Amino acid sequence: MTTVEVPHGSRSVVLRVAAVIAETTDTRSVVFEVPDELRERFAYQPGQFLTLRIPSELTGSVARCYSLASSPFTDDLPKVTVKRTQGGYGSNWLCDNISAGDELEVLPPSGVFTPRDLDTDLLLFAAGSGITPVISILKSALAQGSGKIVLVYANRDAGSVIFADELRELVGKFPQRLSVIHWLEPLLGLPTADMLARLVSPYTAYEAFMCGPKPFMDLVHTALASLDVPRSRTHAEIFNSLAGDPFADHAPAEVSEEEAADAATVEVELDGQVHELSWPRKQTLVDIMLDKGLDVPYSCQEGECGSCACTVLEGKVEMENSEILDPEDIENGYILGCQARPVTDHLKIQF
């Protein structure tokens, strides 16, 4: 039995596991109970994720992000789905050790891989466990939206298809709105960008969302670019292992008089409100917002999850790690707040 005495930090909570579901031979879904007093904090958008604190004999704990495969509109309880990865400590520990009644420390939902409009037509791509945030979007759009949905789902074989029965039932329930195209390697071989482009060419006006291994998403990006689908209509979700501890409370930085005198100023729009802040050159945007007690969206603070993505409207920043952003994203002004430090003296940024 896994129990957690107290949360590791002020942002996290301890949730009890309501059920563990075997989806495939190497995939488990973990369903969480959410007490009434935490319902508001754990309200989530389709496509978001939870960050779990997983015990480790070597380091005390590791933090891992897992997508919510449930829908806030059709499922009573939040559910994350975990697929074993070779050498992956977090996924293997969860698949081997967790069961109903156990407790885990969890950060509230986060992430920006979510449609702005559930009524729009959606072109969804998933490979392997990349289906987890995608099925959350799919179920939510079917329940709340009115658009058509096409899902291209790639797997190594039929036994690897996660949520196979659920997808079959949804197609039967929404035959006029939902099309699911299974790409199975034994039948079709490995996909290529040209093959994917031909497959989805009738749907270039749709909003595209993709999740899966990087080589697969590179193919999808190439395919969509060849069809002249604008970057503004393509959205990708990438998860990397977190090295730091997002559960630890933020400690305000000490700023010298010299650093304070040389600080930039920034106008930050967050949840419709504008805040004018002093921004010391050595601090990140997330750091200074946390110092001021602002509820800035963030999770890993390592530039790996994209939760703190925002847009520079005026001014210039530098980023230590921006690999999850495509060059086109950066050209369009997207930055990661946890990596951004000011270059110009005055900036305007919007979340």
C-alpha positions as CSV (number, residue, x, y, z in Angstrom):
1,M,0.0,0.0,0.0
2,T,1.4,3.4,-1.1
3,T,0.5,6.2,1.3
4,V,1.6,9.8,1.4
5,E,1.7,11.5,4.8
6,V,1.7,15.2,3.7
7,P,2.2,17.1,0.4
8,H,5.8,17.9,-0.5
9,G,4.9,21.5,-1.3
10,S,2.0,24.0,-1.0
11,R,0.9,23.5,-4.7
12,S,0.5,19.8,-4.5
13,V,-2.1,17.6,-3.0
14,V,-2.5,13.9,-2.1
15,L,-5.1,12.0,-4.1
16,R,-6.3,8.5,-3.5
17,V,-6.4,6.1,-6.5
18,A,-10.0,5.0,-7.2
19,A,-9.1,2.4,-9.8
20,V,-6.3,1.0,-12.0
21,I,-7.4,-0.2,-15.5
22,A,-5.3,-2.5,-17.7
23,E,-5.7,-1.0,-21.1
24,T,-3.1,-3.2,-23.0
25,T,-0.4,-5.6,-21.8
26,D,2.0,-2.6,-21.2
27,T,-0.4,0.2,-20.5
28,R,-2.3,1.2,-17.3
29,S,-4.8,3.9,-16.6
30,V,-4.9,5.4,-13.1
31,V,-8.2,7.0,-12.0
32,F,-8.1,9.5,-9.1
33,E,-10.7,10.3,-6.5
34,V,-11.0,14.1,-6.1
35,P,-12.6,15.4,-2.8
36,D,-15.3,18.0,-3.2
37,E,-13.0,20.7,-1.7
38,L,-10.5,20.1,-4.5
39,R,-12.9,19.9,-7.4
40,E,-12.2,23.5,-8.5
41,R,-8.4,23.1,-8.3
42,F,-8.6,20.0,-10.3
43,A,-11.0,21.2,-13.0
44,Y,-9.1,20.6,-16.3
45,Q,-9.3,21.3,-20.0
46,P,-9.2,18.6,-22.6
47,G,-5.6,17.6,-23.5
48,Q,-4.0,18.8,-20.2
49,F,-1.8,16.6,-17.9
50,L,-1.1,15.9,-14.3
51,T,2.4,15.8,-12.7
52,L,2.9,12.9,-10.3
53,R,5.5,12.5,-7.6
54,I,6.7,9.0,-7.8
55,P,8.8,7.4,-4.9
56,S,12.4,6.6,-5.7
57,E,14.9,4.8,-3.4
58,L,17.8,6.6,-5.2
59,T,16.6,10.2,-5.2
60,G,13.6,10.2,-2.8
61,S,11.2,10.9,-5.7
62,V,10.9,11.7,-9.4
63,A,8.4,13.9,-11.1
64,R,6.6,12.7,-14.2
65,C,3.9,14.3,-16.4
66,Y,1.1,12.1,-17.7
67,S,-1.7,13.2,-19.9
68,L,-5.3,13.0,-18.9
69,A,-7.1,10.5,-21.1
70,S,-10.5,11.4,-19.5
71,S,-12.8,14.2,-20.6
72,P,-14.0,16.9,-18.2
73,F,-17.4,16.6,-20.0
74,T,-17.9,12.8,-20.1
75,D,-15.9,11.3,-17.2
76,D,-16.7,11.8,-13.5
77,L,-13.1,11.3,-12.3
78,P,-9.8,12.3,-13.9
79,K,-7.7,9.5,-15.4
80,V,-4.1,9.5,-16.6
81,T,-2.8,6.7,-18.8
82,V,0.7,5.3,-18.5
83,K,2.6,3.1,-21.0
84,R,5.8,1.3,-20.0
85,T,8.9,2.7,-21.6
86,Q,12.1,0.8,-21.7
87,G,14.3,2.1,-18.9
88,G,11.5,4.5,-17.8
89,Y,11.5,4.5,-14.0
90,G,8.3,6.4,-13.6
91,S,6.2,4.4,-16.0
92,N,7.4,1.0,-14.8
93,W,7.0,1.9,-11.2
94,L,3.4,3.0,-11.7
95,C,2.5,-0.1,-13.8
96,D,4.1,-2.5,-11.3
97,N,3.2,-0.9,-8.0
98,I,0.1,1.3,-8.0
99,S,-3.4,-0.1,-7.2
100,A,-6.8,1.1,-6.0
101,G,-6.6,2.6,-2.5
102,D,-3.0,3.9,-2.9
103,E,-2.2,7.5,-2.6
104,L,0.0,9.7,-4.8
105,E,1.1,13.3,-4.6
106,V,-0.2,15.3,-7.6
107,L,0.1,18.8,-9.0
108,P,-3.1,20.4,-10.4
109,P,-3.8,20.1,-14.1
110,S,-1.5,22.0,-16.5
111,G,-0.7,22.3,-20.2
112,V,-1.8,24.2,-23.3
113,F,-2.4,21.4,-25.7
114,T,-6.1,22.1,-25.8
115,P,-8.5,23.4,-28.5
116,R,-9.8,27.0,-28.1
117,D,-13.0,26.0,-29.8
118,L,-14.6,22.5,-29.5
119,D,-17.0,23.3,-32.4
120,T,-14.1,23.4,-35.0
121,D,-13.3,20.5,-37.3
122,L,-10.3,18.6,-35.8
123,L,-7.6,16.5,-37.5
124,L,-6.0,14.4,-34.8
125,F,-2.7,12.4,-35.0
126,A,-1.5,10.0,-32.4
127,A,1.1,7.2,-32.2
128,G,1.3,4.8,-29.3
129,S,0.6,6.4,-25.9
130,G,0.3,9.7,-27.7
131,I,-3.4,8.8,-27.9
132,T,-3.9,9.9,-24.2
133,P,-4.3,13.7,-24.6
134,V,-5.8,13.2,-28.0
135,I,-8.7,11.0,-26.9
136,S,-9.5,13.6,-24.2
137,I,-9.8,16.2,-26.9
138,L,-11.8,13.8,-29.1
139,K,-14.3,12.8,-26.4
140,S,-14.7,16.4,-25.3
141,A,-15.3,17.7,-28.8
142,L,-17.9,15.0,-29.5
143,A,-19.7,15.7,-26.3
144,Q,-19.6,19.5,-26.4
145,G,-18.9,20.5,-30.0
146,S,-20.4,20.2,-33.4
147,G,-17.5,19.8,-35.8
148,K,-16.2,16.7,-37.6
149,I,-13.2,14.8,-36.3
150,V,-10.6,12.6,-38.1
151,L,-8.2,10.6,-36.0
152,V,-5.1,9.0,-37.5
153,Y,-3.7,6.5,-34.9
154,A,-0.4,4.7,-35.6
155,N,0.7,1.6,-33.7
156,R,3.1,-1.3,-34.1
157,D,0.3,-3.9,-34.1
158,A,-3.4,-4.4,-33.2
159,G,-2.5,-5.4,-29.6
160,S,-0.9,-2.1,-29.0
161,V,-4.0,0.0,-29.7
162,I,-4.9,1.8,-26.5
163,F,-8.6,2.5,-26.0
164,A,-9.5,0.3,-29.0
165,D,-13.0,-0.6,-27.7
166,E,-13.7,2.9,-26.6
167,L,-12.8,4.3,-30.0
168,R,-14.9,1.7,-31.7
169,E,-17.9,2.6,-29.6
170,L,-17.5,6.3,-30.3
171,V,-17.4,5.7,-34.0
172,G,-20.6,3.7,-33.7
173,K,-22.2,6.5,-31.6
174,F,-21.1,9.4,-33.8
175,P,-20.8,7.9,-37.4
176,Q,-21.4,11.2,-39.1
177,R,-18.9,13.1,-37.1
178,L,-16.0,10.8,-36.2
179,S,-13.6,8.8,-38.5
180,V,-10.8,6.7,-37.0
181,I,-8.0,5.6,-39.3
182,H,-5.8,2.9,-37.7
183,W,-2.2,2.8,-39.1
184,L,-0.8,-0.6,-38.1
185,E,2.8,-1.4,-39.1
186,P,2.2,-5.1,-40.1
187,L,-0.4,-4.0,-42.6
188,L,0.9,-0.6,-43.8
189,G,4.5,-0.5,-42.8
190,L,6.0,2.6,-41.2
191,P,4.3,5.8,-42.2
192,T,6.1,8.4,-44.4
193,A,5.3,12.1,-44.7
194,D,4.1,11.6,-48.3
195,M,1.8,8.8,-47.2
196,L,0.3,10.9,-44.4
197,A,-0.1,13.9,-46.7
198,R,-2.1,11.8,-49.2
199,L,-4.2,10.4,-46.4
200,V,-5.2,13.7,-44.8
201,S,-5.3,15.9,-47.9
202,P,-9.1,16.2,-47.8
203,Y,-8.9,17.7,-44.3
204,T,-6.4,20.6,-44.7
205,A,-9.0,23.1,-43.4
206,Y,-9.2,21.3,-40.0
207,E,-7.3,22.3,-36.8
208,A,-4.5,19.7,-36.3
209,F,-3.3,18.3,-33.0
210,M,-0.6,15.6,-32.7
211,C,1.1,13.6,-29.9
212,G,3.5,10.8,-30.1
213,P,7.2,10.0,-30.5
214,K,9.3,12.8,-32.0
215,P,10.0,10.9,-35.3
216,F,6.3,10.4,-35.8
217,M,5.5,14.1,-35.1
218,D,8.3,15.2,-37.4
219,L,6.6,13.2,-40.2
220,V,3.2,14.9,-39.4
221,H,4.7,18.3,-39.4
222,T,6.3,17.7,-42.8
223,A,3.1,16.2,-44.2
224,L,1.0,19.2,-43.0
225,A,3.6,21.7,-44.3
226,S,3.5,20.0,-47.7
227,L,-0.2,20.6,-47.7
228,D,0.2,24.3,-46.8
229,V,-1.5,23.9,-43.5
230,P,-0.6,27.0,-41.5
231,R,1.6,26.6,-38.4
232,S,-1.1,28.5,-36.5
233,R,-3.4,25.5,-37.0
234,T,-1.0,22.8,-35.9
235,H,-0.5,21.9,-32.3
236,A,2.0,19.4,-30.9
237,E,2.4,17.9,-27.4
238,I,5.8,16.7,-26.3
239,F,6.8,15.2,-22.9
240,N,10.3,14.7,-21.6
241,S,11.4,13.4,-18.2
242,L,11.8,16.1,-15.6
243,A,15.1,16.4,-13.8
244,G,14.1,19.0,-11.2
245,D,11.5,19.0,-8.5
246,P,8.3,20.9,-9.5
247,F,6.8,19.9,-6.2
248,A,9.2,22.1,-4.1
249,D,7.9,25.5,-3.1
250,H,9.4,28.5,-4.9
251,A,12.0,30.4,-2.9
252,P,12.1,34.1,-3.7
253,A,15.5,35.2,-5.2
254,E,17.7,37.7,-3.5
255,V,18.3,40.7,-5.8
256,S,21.2,43.0,-5.2
257,E,20.8,46.8,-5.5
258,E,22.9,46.7,-8.6
259,E,20.6,44.1,-10.2
260,A,17.5,45.9,-9.2
261,A,18.8,49.2,-10.7
262,D,19.5,47.4,-14.0
263,A,16.2,45.5,-14.1
264,A,13.9,45.6,-17.1
265,T,10.2,46.4,-16.8
266,V,7.5,44.2,-18.1
267,E,3.7,44.4,-18.5
268,V,2.3,40.9,-18.2
269,E,-1.3,40.1,-19.1
270,L,-2.6,37.2,-17.2
271,D,-6.2,36.1,-17.0
272,G,-7.3,39.4,-18.5
273,Q,-5.4,41.5,-15.9
274,V,-2.2,43.5,-16.6
275,H,0.6,43.6,-14.1
276,E,3.6,45.9,-14.3
277,L,6.7,44.2,-12.8
278,S,10.4,44.8,-12.4
279,W,12.4,42.1,-14.1
280,P,16.0,41.6,-13.0
281,R,18.1,40.3,-15.8
282,K,19.2,37.0,-14.1
283,Q,15.7,35.9,-13.2
284,T,13.1,34.2,-15.4
285,L,9.6,35.5,-16.1
286,V,8.1,32.7,-14.0
287,D,10.4,33.5,-11.1
288,I,9.4,37.1,-10.9
289,M,5.7,36.4,-11.3
290,L,5.9,33.8,-8.5
291,D,7.9,36.3,-6.3
292,K,4.9,38.6,-6.7
293,G,2.4,35.9,-5.8
294,L,0.8,35.7,-9.3
295,D,-0.8,32.4,-10.3
296,V,1.4,31.9,-13.3
297,P,0.9,28.6,-15.2
298,Y,3.9,26.4,-14.9
299,S,4.9,22.9,-14.1
300,C,8.5,21.7,-14.8
301,Q,10.5,25.0,-14.9
302,E,12.9,23.2,-17.2
303,G,11.6,24.2,-20.6
304,E,10.3,20.7,-21.2
305,C,6.5,20.8,-20.8
306,G,5.3,24.0,-22.4
307,S,2.9,24.9,-19.6
308,C,4.3,28.4,-19.2
309,A,4.2,29.2,-23.0
310,C,3.2,32.9,-23.6
311,T,3.6,35.5,-26.3
312,V,6.0,38.5,-26.5
313,L,4.0,41.4,-27.8
314,E,6.8,44.0,-27.4
315,G,10.5,43.6,-26.6
316,K,13.0,40.7,-26.7
317,V,14.0,37.9,-24.4
318,E,16.7,35.2,-24.4
319,M,16.0,31.6,-23.5
320,E,18.4,28.9,-22.2
321,N,16.3,26.0,-23.4
322,S,13.6,26.4,-26.0
323,E,13.9,23.1,-27.9
324,I,10.2,22.2,-27.5
325,L,9.3,25.3,-29.5
326,D,9.5,25.1,-33.3
327,P,11.4,27.9,-35.1
328,E,8.1,29.1,-36.5
329,D,6.7,29.4,-32.9
330,I,9.6,31.5,-31.9
331,E,9.2,33.7,-35.0
332,N,5.6,34.2,-34.0
333,G,6.6,35.5,-30.6
334,Y,6.0,32.4,-28.5
335,I,8.4,32.0,-25.5
336,L,8.7,29.8,-22.4
337,G,8.2,31.9,-19.3
338,C,10.4,29.5,-17.2
339,Q,13.3,30.0,-19.6
340,A,12.9,33.7,-20.6
341,R,15.2,36.4,-19.4
342,P,14.9,40.1,-20.6
343,V,17.2,41.5,-23.3
344,T,15.4,44.8,-23.9
345,D,14.5,47.3,-21.2
346,H,10.8,47.2,-21.6
347,L,8.6,44.3,-22.6
348,K,4.9,43.3,-23.0
349,I,3.9,39.7,-22.6
350,Q,0.6,37.9,-22.8
351,F,-0.4,34.6,-21.3
